[in-house]
Amino acid sequence: MINTIQDLKRVNNGYFSKENKVFFCDVPLYKISYKLLTHKITKVKYLVTHTFKFSDMFDGIKNASYVIKSITEKGEISTNSLDFNTLTEVKNYLKGE
């Protein structure tokens, strides 16, 4: 069972590797953060990534984004994701609002 980010990292070591972070522009320069939150109604766990993704490509303005991906009971991170503009939007979604 996955209860902490450390549990998630143990199961998905490659996902949190330095190479993967560089590929997705999630490097320390951007101060990317991860949270593990649970949907209030369904109890499904989600990885919440605060990222800038590729928003600053081609001289664009760097825009923050919150990307959430569901976590299976075995701790596997889904490839499907939902994007939100603020952490408040994420929390409202996870409350079922």
Secondary structure, DSSP 8 states (H G I E B T S, - for coil): ---SHHHHHHHTTTTTSHHHHHHTT--GGG--EEEEEE-TTT--EEEEEEE-TTTTGGG-----EEEEEEE-TT--B-S--EEESSHHHHHHHHTT-
